[in-house]
Amino acid sequence: MAQVFDRTSNALARASLVLTGLIVIVLGVTLDQLQRSPWVTRQGQRADQPIPFSHKHHVEGLGLQCQYCHTSVEVSSYAGIPPTKTCINCHAQIWTNAALLQPVRDSWATGASIQWIKVHDLPDYVYFNHEIHVNKGIGCASCHGRVDQMPLMYMENTLQMEWCLNCHRNPAENLRPTSEIYNMAWAAPSTSKPVWCAPTGKGDSGTGPTAQSVACTSKDPSGQAGPEVAMLQAQSGMKMPQAASAQTVSDSPPMTPMMPASYQKFTSQNDLGRYLTSQYHIRPPNELTSCETCHR
């Protein structure tokens, strides 16, 4: 019987198999990168809002706190969009005839809400709670980026599931003292800029967030003086030594700060994060990464 295929057919068959495998690999890598690209995640895209609201002007320029507009961020699952009344508090006095603020004046006159476009828009099947994250030491900039440097708001991170899981697997990387939650410029501790923390016990009574059980400062507690000492001692339940009633002010010994012996010095984010994870009573990674944490 005559040979149907030439000897070179074997080489062609092998080459076609290799080529098919390469095409599948390249296609998989391309699709993987595509679903992480800004074209899908919308990272860095500025939405066409009805009013070109500048966070940089209001936060960095005017010094407004996040809570002034986002009033429910500490007590609700939603940070909240400020009502028109919040805008009118200032703009009834300044920029009263500015054309770009006409939608604000129309909203105030008619009672109709301003149709803002949501920038950080999670899927409907994802449950995200702002309250628990803020009260457990996650700063605004950890998720939203340096909002104080954004003339127009955009999404800093992907908000994809892998991004959330990376934090839930090791929350210590992003934890900070609750006094620094709204500090956009806060930097992790280092050898040149350490942080000192001590337990206060306030949050363990069940009357407030567990994050209140820690007092932190960027100044060395052993040598600082002034109102910050009094504040830290009040938080830690420490008392200053009192001079005897028979002594005059000139006779009384100088008052020295009595910092709690439990103050610990941290020079890295990992060490600080692990300490805060324990003090804030944050659940272990196997519980934080369970499906029911985000999917309700």
DRENGUTI-338780 format. One record per residue (C-alpha): residue number from 1; residue in three letters; x negated, y, z. Coordinates in pm, 1 decimal. Each point is the difference from the previous one (the first is absolute). Layout:
<nodes>
<node nudren="NUM" zator="ala" c1="X" c2="Y" c3="Z"/>
...
</nodes>
This chain:
<nodes>
<node nudren="1" zator="met" c1="0.0" c2="0.0" c3="0.0"/>
<node nudren="2" zator="ala" c1="-135.4" c2="340.0" c3="-94.4"/>
<node nudren="3" zator="gln" c1="-105.3" c2="231.4" c3="285.1"/>
<node nudren="4" zator="val" c1="264.2" c2="269.0" c3="53.2"/>
<node nudren="5" zator="phe" c1="-206.9" c2="247.0" c3="204.7"/>
<node nudren="6" zator="asp" c1="-348.1" c2="121.6" c3="-74.9"/>
<node nudren="7" zator="arg" c1="-275.0" c2="-35.6" c3="261.1"/>
<node nudren="8" zator="thr" c1="11.9" c2="376.0" c3="58.7"/>
<node nudren="9" zator="ser" c1="357.8" c2="-36.2" c3="128.1"/>
<node nudren="10" zator="asn" c1="-131.6" c2="-114.5" c3="337.7"/>
<node nudren="11" zator="ala" c1="-201.2" c2="319.5" c3="36.5"/>
<node nudren="12" zator="leu" c1="298.2" c2="207.9" c3="-106.8"/>
<node nudren="13" zator="ala" c1="221.5" c2="-177.8" c3="253.8"/>
<node nudren="14" zator="arg" c1="-247.8" c2="68.4" c3="281.9"/>
<node nudren="15" zator="ala" c1="-36.5" c2="362.1" c3="-104.9"/>
<node nudren="16" zator="ser" c1="378.1" c2="46.1" c3="-11.8"/>
<node nudren="17" zator="leu" c1="35.9" c2="-141.4" c3="351.3"/>
<node nudren="18" zator="val" c1="-272.0" c2="232.1" c3="133.6"/>
<node nudren="19" zator="leu" c1="152.6" c2="296.6" c3="-182.0"/>
<node nudren="20" zator="thr" c1="346.5" c2="-79.4" c3="135.4"/>
<node nudren="21" zator="gly" c1="-139.5" c2="-19.1" c3="353.2"/>
<node nudren="22" zator="leu" c1="-177.7" c2="334.6" c3="-40.4"/>
<node nudren="23" zator="ile" c1="316.2" c2="162.3" c3="-134.1"/>
<node nudren="24" zator="val" c1="200.6" c2="-127.4" c3="299.0"/>
<node nudren="25" zator="ile" c1="-264.5" c2="127.7" c3="245.1"/>
<node nudren="26" zator="val" c1="-25.5" c2="342.2" c3="-166.8"/>
<node nudren="27" zator="leu" c1="378.4" c2="29.0" c3="-13.7"/>
<node nudren="28" zator="gly" c1="30.4" c2="-89.3" c3="369.0"/>
<node nudren="29" zator="val" c1="-267.4" c2="249.4" c3="104.2"/>
<node nudren="30" zator="thr" c1="159.2" c2="270.0" c3="-217.8"/>
<node nudren="31" zator="leu" c1="345.3" c2="-53.5" c3="149.0"/>
<node nudren="32" zator="asp" c1="-148.0" c2="-6.8" c3="352.0"/>
<node nudren="33" zator="gln" c1="-174.6" c2="333.1" c3="-55.0"/>
<node nudren="34" zator="leu" c1="305.0" c2="145.0" c3="-170.9"/>
<node nudren="35" zator="gln" c1="229.4" c2="-65.3" c3="293.9"/>
<node nudren="36" zator="arg" c1="-252.3" c2="175.2" c3="227.1"/>
<node nudren="37" zator="ser" c1="-45.1" c2="296.8" c3="-233.5"/>
<node nudren="38" zator="pro" c1="162.4" c2="342.5" c3="53.3"/>
<node nudren="39" zator="trp" c1="216.4" c2="-73.8" c3="-303.6"/>
<node nudren="40" zator="val" c1="188.0" c2="-248.5" c3="221.3"/>
<node nudren="41" zator="thr" c1="-65.7" c2="128.9" c3="352.9"/>
<node nudren="42" zator="arg" c1="44.6" c2="370.7" c3="-89.0"/>
<node nudren="43" zator="gln" c1="-307.4" c2="94.1" c3="203.7"/>
<node nudren="44" zator="gly" c1="-105.8" c2="358.6" c3="-50.9"/>
<node nudren="45" zator="gln" c1="310.7" c2="92.3" c3="-199.4"/>
<node nudren="46" zator="arg" c1="165.1" c2="328.4" c3="94.6"/>
<node nudren="47" zator="ala" c1="376.9" c2="-24.4" c3="-20.7"/>
<node nudren="48" zator="asp" c1="188.8" c2="282.1" c3="-169.5"/>
<node nudren="49" zator="gln" c1="169.5" c2="134.3" c3="311.8"/>
<node nudren="50" zator="pro" c1="275.4" c2="266.0" c3="-9.1"/>
<node nudren="51" zator="ile" c1="-234.8" c2="222.9" c3="204.2"/>
<node nudren="52" zator="pro" c1="-382.5" c2="-12.9" c3="-26.7"/>
<node nudren="53" zator="phe" c1="-46.0" c2="-42.6" c3="375.1"/>
<node nudren="54" zator="ser" c1="-365.1" c2="21.6" c3="104.3"/>
<node nudren="55" zator="his" c1="-99.7" c2="-201.1" c3="304.8"/>
<node nudren="56" zator="lys" c1="-344.4" c2="156.7" c3="-19.2"/>
<node nudren="57" zator="his" c1="143.2" c2="350.8" c3="35.6"/>
<node nudren="58" zator="his" c1="237.1" c2="-88.3" c3="282.5"/>
<node nudren="59" zator="val" c1="-221.5" c2="-242.3" c3="195.4"/>
<node nudren="60" zator="glu" c1="-355.2" c2="122.0" c3="-55.2"/>
<node nudren="61" zator="gly" c1="81.8" c2="362.3" c3="-77.3"/>
<node nudren="62" zator="leu" c1="280.4" c2="72.1" c3="249.0"/>
<node nudren="63" zator="gly" c1="-77.6" c2="-270.9" c3="254.7"/>
<node nudren="64" zator="leu" c1="344.7" c2="-162.1" c3="8.1"/>
<node nudren="65" zator="gln" c1="15.5" c2="-332.7" c3="182.0"/>
<node nudren="66" zator="cys" c1="140.6" c2="-306.5" c3="-174.4"/>
<node nudren="67" zator="gln" c1="280.4" c2="-28.7" c3="256.9"/>
<node nudren="68" zator="tyr" c1="133.4" c2="348.0" c3="-79.9"/>
<node nudren="69" zator="cys" c1="144.7" c2="-131.7" c3="-326.8"/>
<node nudren="70" zator="his" c1="-3.5" c2="-375.9" c3="60.0"/>
<node nudren="71" zator="thr" c1="181.6" c2="16.1" c3="331.2"/>
<node nudren="72" zator="ser" c1="90.9" c2="-367.5" c3="37.4"/>
<node nudren="73" zator="val" c1="-338.4" c2="-155.9" c3="-74.0"/>
<node nudren="74" zator="glu" c1="-58.3" c2="-98.2" c3="365.0"/>
<node nudren="75" zator="val" c1="349.7" c2="-126.4" c3="80.4"/>
<node nudren="76" zator="ser" c1="134.8" c2="-148.3" c3="-322.1"/>
<node nudren="77" zator="ser" c1="-89.6" c2="-238.0" c3="-277.7"/>
<node nudren="78" zator="tyr" c1="15.1" c2="296.0" c3="-239.5"/>
<node nudren="79" zator="ala" c1="-226.3" c2="303.5" c3="12.9"/>
<node nudren="80" zator="gly" c1="290.0" c2="210.1" c3="-129.8"/>
<node nudren="81" zator="ile" c1="23.7" c2="265.8" c3="-268.8"/>
<node nudren="82" zator="pro" c1="42.4" c2="348.5" c3="149.8"/>
<node nudren="83" zator="pro" c1="340.4" c2="162.3" c3="-50.6"/>
<node nudren="84" zator="thr" c1="27.9" c2="330.3" c3="-182.2"/>
<node nudren="85" zator="lys" c1="35.5" c2="173.9" c3="336.7"/>
<node nudren="86" zator="thr" c1="-363.1" c2="-83.9" c3="76.4"/>
<node nudren="87" zator="cys" c1="-112.5" c2="181.1" c3="-315.1"/>
<node nudren="88" zator="ile" c1="230.3" c2="295.8" c3="62.4"/>
<node nudren="89" zator="asn" c1="-143.4" c2="49.1" c3="348.4"/>
<node nudren="90" zator="cys" c1="-300.2" c2="160.8" c3="-169.0"/>
<node nudren="91" zator="his" c1="118.9" c2="84.0" c3="-349.5"/>
<node nudren="92" zator="ala" c1="286.4" c2="214.2" c3="119.1"/>
<node nudren="93" zator="gln" c1="-280.2" c2="239.2" c3="95.7"/>
<node nudren="94" zator="ile" c1="-277.7" c2="-58.1" c3="-252.5"/>
<node nudren="95" zator="trp" c1="4.1" c2="-63.9" c3="-374.5"/>
<node nudren="96" zator="thr" c1="371.2" c2="73.0" c3="8.6"/>
<node nudren="97" zator="asn" c1="19.9" c2="77.7" c3="-373.3"/>
<node nudren="98" zator="ala" c1="-255.3" c2="-248.6" c3="-133.4"/>
<node nudren="99" zator="ala" c1="132.8" c2="-174.7" c3="-310.4"/>
<node nudren="100" zator="leu" c1="-153.0" c2="-337.3" c3="93.5"/>
<node nudren="101" zator="leu" c1="202.6" c2="3.5" c3="323.6"/>
<node nudren="102" zator="gln" c1="332.6" c2="56.4" c3="-174.3"/>
<node nudren="103" zator="pro" c1="100.7" c2="-368.1" c3="56.3"/>
<node nudren="104" zator="val" c1="-45.4" c2="56.4" c3="374.5"/>
<node nudren="105" zator="arg" c1="225.5" c2="303.6" c3="-0.9"/>
<node nudren="106" zator="asp" c1="259.7" c2="-179.2" c3="-213.5"/>
<node nudren="107" zator="ser" c1="-5.2" c2="-298.4" c3="237.3"/>
<node nudren="108" zator="trp" c1="43.7" c2="227.5" c3="301.1"/>
<node nudren="109" zator="ala" c1="288.0" c2="186.0" c3="-164.8"/>
<node nudren="110" zator="thr" c1="187.5" c2="-307.2" c3="-124.2"/>
<node nudren="111" zator="gly" c1="-88.7" c2="-256.9" c3="265.0"/>
<node nudren="112" zator="ala" c1="-120.5" c2="-244.6" c3="-267.6"/>
<node nudren="113" zator="ser" c1="-318.2" c2="-189.6" c3="81.1"/>
<node nudren="114" zator="ile" c1="-315.1" c2="61.7" c3="-199.8"/>
<node nudren="115" zator="gln" c1="-58.8" c2="-301.1" c3="-223.2"/>
<node nudren="116" zator="trp" c1="-356.2" c2="-87.0" c3="96.9"/>
<node nudren="117" zator="ile" c1="-169.8" c2="-290.1" c3="-177.7"/>
<node nudren="118" zator="lys" c1="-133.1" c2="-258.7" c3="243.8"/>
<node nudren="119" zator="val" c1="-374.4" c2="-44.4" c3="-44.7"/>
<node nudren="120" zator="his" c1="-61.1" c2="-293.7" c3="236.2"/>
<node nudren="121" zator="asp" c1="286.8" c2="-221.1" c3="-113.3"/>
<node nudren="122" zator="leu" c1="-14.8" c2="-358.3" c3="126.2"/>
<node nudren="123" zator="pro" c1="211.9" c2="-279.1" c3="-149.2"/>
<node nudren="124" zator="asp" c1="342.0" c2="-45.9" c3="158.9"/>
<node nudren="125" zator="tyr" c1="-95.2" c2="-342.0" c3="136.1"/>
<node nudren="126" zator="val" c1="-284.8" c2="144.8" c3="208.4"/>
<node nudren="127" zator="tyr" c1="68.5" c2="130.1" c3="350.2"/>
<node nudren="128" zator="phe" c1="-249.3" c2="261.8" c3="113.2"/>
<node nudren="129" zator="asn" c1="25.9" c2="168.8" c3="338.7"/>
<node nudren="130" zator="his" c1="-179.1" c2="333.5" c3="43.1"/>
<node nudren="131" zator="glu" c1="64.7" c2="5.6" c3="373.7"/>
<node nudren="132" zator="ile" c1="-188.5" c2="-317.4" c3="85.1"/>
<node nudren="133" zator="his" c1="-301.8" c2="93.0" c3="-213.6"/>
<node nudren="134" zator="val" c1="-32.2" c2="352.9" c3="140.9"/>
<node nudren="135" zator="asn" c1="43.3" c2="-115.3" c3="359.6"/>
<node nudren="136" zator="lys" c1="-255.0" c2="-277.7" c3="-47.6"/>
<node nudren="137" zator="gly" c1="-283.4" c2="225.7" c3="-114.5"/>
<node nudren="138" zator="ile" c1="29.0" c2="12.6" c3="-380.2"/>
<node nudren="139" zator="gly" c1="-73.1" c2="352.4" c3="-121.9"/>
<node nudren="140" zator="cys" c1="189.9" c2="173.4" c3="-279.3"/>
<node nudren="141" zator="ala" c1="-311.3" c2="17.3" c3="-217.9"/>
<node nudren="142" zator="ser" c1="-53.3" c2="-376.7" c3="24.0"/>
<node nudren="143" zator="cys" c1="297.8" c2="-55.7" c3="-229.8"/>
<node nudren="144" zator="his" c1="69.6" c2="335.9" c3="-162.1"/>
<node nudren="145" zator="gly" c1="-357.0" c2="121.7" c3="-45.9"/>
<node nudren="146" zator="arg" c1="-119.9" c2="355.0" c3="60.8"/>
<node nudren="147" zator="val" c1="339.7" c2="162.7" c3="-44.4"/>
<node nudren="148" zator="asp" c1="-145.8" c2="326.6" c3="126.2"/>
<node nudren="149" zator="gln" c1="-210.0" c2="14.2" c3="-318.6"/>
<node nudren="150" zator="met" c1="281.5" c2="-75.1" c3="-246.3"/>
<node nudren="151" zator="pro" c1="142.2" c2="305.4" c3="-180.7"/>
<node nudren="152" zator="leu" c1="259.3" c2="-240.7" c3="-142.2"/>
<node nudren="153" zator="met" c1="88.0" c2="-320.7" c3="178.9"/>
<node nudren="154" zator="tyr" c1="-108.8" c2="-329.6" c3="-152.2"/>
<node nudren="155" zator="met" c1="-41.5" c2="-359.7" c3="112.9"/>
<node nudren="156" zator="glu" c1="-350.2" c2="-69.4" c3="128.2"/>
<node nudren="157" zator="asn" c1="25.7" c2="-379.6" c3="40.8"/>
<node nudren="158" zator="thr" c1="166.0" c2="-277.1" c3="-198.0"/>
<node nudren="159" zator="leu" c1="257.1" c2="-94.2" c3="268.7"/>
<node nudren="160" zator="gln" c1="-10.5" c2="-348.0" c3="-148.9"/>
<node nudren="161" zator="met" c1="36.8" c2="-305.7" c3="220.4"/>
<node nudren="162" zator="glu" c1="-372.2" c2="-79.8" c3="-1.7"/>
<node nudren="163" zator="trp" c1="-76.4" c2="353.5" c3="122.3"/>
<node nudren="164" zator="cys" c1="239.2" c2="-40.9" c3="292.9"/>
<node nudren="165" zator="leu" c1="-129.8" c2="-348.6" c3="79.6"/>
<node nudren="166" zator="asn" c1="-361.3" c2="118.4" c3="4.7"/>
<node nudren="167" zator="cys" c1="90.6" c2="231.9" c3="286.2"/>
<node nudren="168" zator="his" c1="218.5" c2="-254.2" c3="177.7"/>
<node nudren="169" zator="arg" c1="-280.2" c2="-256.6" c3="-11.4"/>
<node nudren="170" zator="asn" c1="-238.1" c2="243.1" c3="170.4"/>
<node nudren="171" zator="pro" c1="181.2" c2="306.7" c3="138.9"/>
<node nudren="172" zator="ala" c1="-309.0" c2="98.0" c3="200.7"/>
<node nudren="173" zator="glu" c1="-145.2" c2="162.9" c3="-312.3"/>
<node nudren="174" zator="asn" c1="270.7" c2="267.6" c3="2.6"/>
<node nudren="175" zator="leu" c1="88.6" c2="49.1" c3="366.7"/>
<node nudren="176" zator="arg" c1="-72.1" c2="333.9" c3="162.7"/>
<node nudren="177" zator="pro" c1="92.5" c2="177.5" c3="326.0"/>
<node nudren="178" zator="thr" c1="357.9" c2="123.3" c3="-12.0"/>
<node nudren="179" zator="ser" c1="-124.7" c2="351.5" c3="69.5"/>
<node nudren="180" zator="glu" c1="-157.3" c2="-12.2" c3="-347.0"/>
<node nudren="181" zator="ile" c1="299.2" c2="-139.7" c3="-192.4"/>
<node nudren="182" zator="tyr" c1="74.3" c2="330.6" c3="-173.5"/>
<node nudren="183" zator="asn" c1="-363.0" c2="106.4" c3="-35.0"/>
<node nudren="184" zator="met" c1="-64.7" c2="-39.8" c3="-372.6"/>
<node nudren="185" zator="ala" c1="-372.0" c2="63.6" c3="40.0"/>
<node nudren="186" zator="trp" c1="-52.1" c2="-257.0" c3="274.8"/>
<node nudren="187" zator="ala" c1="-306.0" c2="-217.2" c3="-61.9"/>
<node nudren="188" zator="ala" c1="-86.7" c2="-336.5" c3="147.5"/>
<node nudren="189" zator="pro" c1="-249.1" c2="5.1" c3="290.6"/>
<node nudren="190" zator="ser" c1="-369.2" c2="-24.2" c3="-78.3"/>
<node nudren="191" zator="thr" c1="-327.5" c2="10.8" c3="188.1"/>
<node nudren="192" zator="ser" c1="-14.0" c2="377.1" c3="-47.9"/>
<node nudren="193" zator="lys" c1="368.5" c2="55.2" c3="83.6"/>
<node nudren="194" zator="pro" c1="112.4" c2="-263.5" c3="250.9"/>
<node nudren="195" zator="val" c1="343.8" c2="-28.7" c3="157.8"/>
<node nudren="196" zator="trp" c1="74.7" c2="-80.9" c3="364.8"/>
<node nudren="197" zator="cys" c1="322.8" c2="-177.3" c3="101.1"/>
<node nudren="198" zator="ala" c1="148.9" c2="-115.1" c3="329.1"/>
<node nudren="199" zator="pro" c1="328.6" c2="-167.1" c3="97.6"/>
<node nudren="200" zator="thr" c1="264.6" c2="211.0" c3="174.0"/>
<node nudren="201" zator="gly" c1="261.7" c2="-265.9" c3="70.0"/>
<node nudren="202" zator="lys" c1="283.5" c2="231.2" c3="-105.1"/>
<node nudren="203" zator="gly" c1="116.8" c2="-202.2" c3="-296.3"/>
<node nudren="204" zator="asp" c1="2.8" c2="-329.6" c3="189.1"/>
<node nudren="205" zator="ser" c1="298.8" c2="93.2" c3="214.3"/>
<node nudren="206" zator="gly" c1="243.9" c2="-37.3" c3="-287.3"/>
<node nudren="207" zator="thr" c1="101.7" c2="366.6" c3="10.9"/>
<node nudren="208" zator="gly" c1="-192.7" c2="106.0" c3="-309.5"/>
<node nudren="209" zator="pro" c1="-210.0" c2="-116.2" c3="-294.2"/>
<node nudren="210" zator="thr" c1="-286.0" c2="-229.4" c3="93.2"/>
<node nudren="211" zator="ala" c1="-234.0" c2="240.9" c3="-178.2"/>
<node nudren="212" zator="gln" c1="50.0" c2="240.6" c3="291.1"/>
<node nudren="213" zator="ser" c1="-197.3" c2="-241.5" c3="215.7"/>
<node nudren="214" zator="val" c1="-329.8" c2="128.4" c3="-144.8"/>
<node nudren="215" zator="ala" c1="-171.3" c2="337.4" c3="34.3"/>
<node nudren="216" zator="cys" c1="-279.4" c2="80.7" c3="-245.7"/>
<node nudren="217" zator="thr" c1="-236.9" c2="290.5" c3="-42.5"/>
<node nudren="218" zator="ser" c1="-283.6" c2="91.6" c3="-233.2"/>
<node nudren="219" zator="lys" c1="-189.3" c2="175.2" c3="281.1"/>
<node nudren="220" zator="asp" c1="-216.6" c2="-184.2" c3="249.2"/>
<node nudren="221" zator="pro" c1="219.9" c2="-38.8" c3="311.2"/>
<node nudren="222" zator="ser" c1="-302.5" c2="-6.5" c3="228.7"/>
<node nudren="223" zator="gly" c1="-107.4" c2="351.4" c3="-87.5"/>
<node nudren="224" zator="gln" c1="301.7" c2="191.9" c3="-129.9"/>
<node nudren="225" zator="ala" c1="184.9" c2="268.8" c3="189.9"/>
<node nudren="226" zator="gly" c1="303.1" c2="214.6" c3="-47.9"/>
<node nudren="227" zator="pro" c1="362.5" c2="-69.1" c3="-81.7"/>
<node nudren="228" zator="glu" c1="-77.1" c2="-321.1" c3="-188.7"/>
<node nudren="229" zator="val" c1="-134.5" c2="-153.1" c3="319.9"/>
<node nudren="230" zator="ala" c1="322.8" c2="81.0" c3="181.4"/>
<node nudren="231" zator="met" c1="205.5" c2="-140.0" c3="-284.7"/>
<node nudren="232" zator="leu" c1="-195.2" c2="-326.9" c3="-13.2"/>
<node nudren="233" zator="gln" c1="11.3" c2="-36.3" c3="376.9"/>
<node nudren="234" zator="ala" c1="373.7" c2="61.1" c3="-1.8"/>
<node nudren="235" zator="gln" c1="39.4" c2="-265.5" c3="-267.7"/>
<node nudren="236" zator="ser" c1="-216.6" c2="-243.4" c3="191.2"/>
<node nudren="237" zator="gly" c1="154.2" c2="72.5" c3="341.5"/>
<node nudren="238" zator="met" c1="-330.6" c2="125.1" c3="145.2"/>
<node nudren="239" zator="lys" c1="-21.0" c2="271.9" c3="268.2"/>
<node nudren="240" zator="met" c1="-256.6" c2="272.7" c3="37.7"/>
<node nudren="241" zator="pro" c1="-173.8" c2="28.6" c3="340.2"/>
<node nudren="242" zator="gln" c1="162.1" c2="256.4" c3="227.6"/>
<node nudren="243" zator="ala" c1="-203.9" c2="235.8" c3="216.7"/>
<node nudren="244" zator="ala" c1="60.9" c2="-7.3" c3="376.2"/>
<node nudren="245" zator="ser" c1="238.0" c2="266.0" c3="131.6"/>
<node nudren="246" zator="ala" c1="-270.5" c2="147.5" c3="225.9"/>
<node nudren="247" zator="gln" c1="-237.1" c2="57.8" c3="-288.2"/>
<node nudren="248" zator="thr" c1="-0.6" c2="317.5" c3="-197.1"/>
<node nudren="249" zator="val" c1="-23.1" c2="4.8" c3="-375.7"/>
<node nudren="250" zator="ser" c1="-367.8" c2="89.8" c3="20.0"/>
<node nudren="251" zator="asp" c1="-67.3" c2="-279.4" c3="249.7"/>
<node nudren="252" zator="ser" c1="184.8" c2="-271.7" c3="-183.6"/>
<node nudren="253" zator="pro" c1="-210.2" c2="-228.9" c3="-218.4"/>
<node nudren="254" zator="pro" c1="34.5" c2="37.4" c3="-376.8"/>
<node nudren="255" zator="met" c1="278.3" c2="-210.1" c3="-143.8"/>
<node nudren="256" zator="thr" c1="-135.9" c2="-265.3" c3="-229.4"/>
<node nudren="257" zator="pro" c1="206.2" c2="-197.8" c3="-245.8"/>
<node nudren="258" zator="met" c1="102.4" c2="-340.6" c3="130.6"/>
<node nudren="259" zator="met" c1="54.7" c2="-199.9" c3="-312.6"/>
<node nudren="260" zator="pro" c1="136.3" c2="-351.5" c3="36.8"/>
<node nudren="261" zator="ala" c1="-269.3" c2="-262.5" c3="-2.2"/>
<node nudren="262" zator="ser" c1="195.4" c2="-188.5" c3="-264.7"/>
<node nudren="263" zator="tyr" c1="-80.6" c2="249.9" c3="-275.4"/>
<node nudren="264" zator="gln" c1="-167.3" c2="-175.8" c3="-287.6"/>
<node nudren="265" zator="lys" c1="-215.0" c2="149.4" c3="-272.0"/>
<node nudren="266" zator="phe" c1="59.2" c2="-101.0" c3="-361.8"/>
<node nudren="267" zator="thr" c1="-232.5" c2="68.3" c3="-291.4"/>
<node nudren="268" zator="ser" c1="173.1" c2="-203.0" c3="-270.1"/>
<node nudren="269" zator="gln" c1="353.8" c2="-34.4" c3="-131.9"/>
<node nudren="270" zator="asn" c1="0.2" c2="-378.3" c3="44.0"/>
<node nudren="271" zator="asp" c1="-81.6" c2="23.7" c3="371.1"/>
<node nudren="272" zator="leu" c1="253.1" c2="277.9" c3="57.7"/>
<node nudren="273" zator="gly" c1="261.8" c2="-182.5" c3="-205.2"/>
<node nudren="274" zator="arg" c1="-38.2" c2="-324.9" c3="190.2"/>
<node nudren="275" zator="tyr" c1="29.5" c2="187.7" c3="330.0"/>
<node nudren="276" zator="leu" c1="313.3" c2="184.4" c3="-113.1"/>
<node nudren="277" zator="thr" c1="148.3" c2="-321.9" c3="-138.5"/>
<node nudren="278" zator="ser" c1="-15.7" c2="-145.4" c3="350.2"/>
<node nudren="279" zator="gln" c1="119.1" c2="314.7" c3="176.5"/>
<node nudren="280" zator="tyr" c1="288.2" c2="61.1" c3="-243.1"/>
<node nudren="281" zator="his" c1="112.9" c2="-363.9" c3="33.4"/>
<node nudren="282" zator="ile" c1="-1.5" c2="-51.6" c3="-375.4"/>
<node nudren="283" zator="arg" c1="111.4" c2="-343.6" c3="-113.1"/>
<node nudren="284" zator="pro" c1="-262.7" c2="-242.7" c3="-136.1"/>
<node nudren="285" zator="pro" c1="-59.5" c2="-14.4" c3="-377.6"/>
<node nudren="286" zator="asn" c1="190.9" c2="-326.4" c3="-43.8"/>
<node nudren="287" zator="glu" c1="314.1" c2="174.4" c3="127.8"/>
<node nudren="288" zator="leu" c1="-62.9" c2="328.4" c3="-180.1"/>
<node nudren="289" zator="thr" c1="-34.4" c2="-181.8" c3="-332.5"/>
<node nudren="290" zator="ser" c1="315.1" c2="-207.7" c3="38.9"/>
<node nudren="291" zator="cys" c1="267.6" c2="56.9" c3="-265.8"/>
<node nudren="292" zator="glu" c1="267.7" c2="124.5" c3="240.2"/>
<node nudren="293" zator="thr" c1="-220.6" c2="293.0" c3="103.5"/>
<node nudren="294" zator="cys" c1="78.4" c2="186.7" c3="-321.8"/>
<node nudren="295" zator="his" c1="275.2" c2="-200.9" c3="-169.3"/>
<node nudren="296" zator="arg" c1="335.9" c2="23.5" c3="175.9"/>
</nodes>
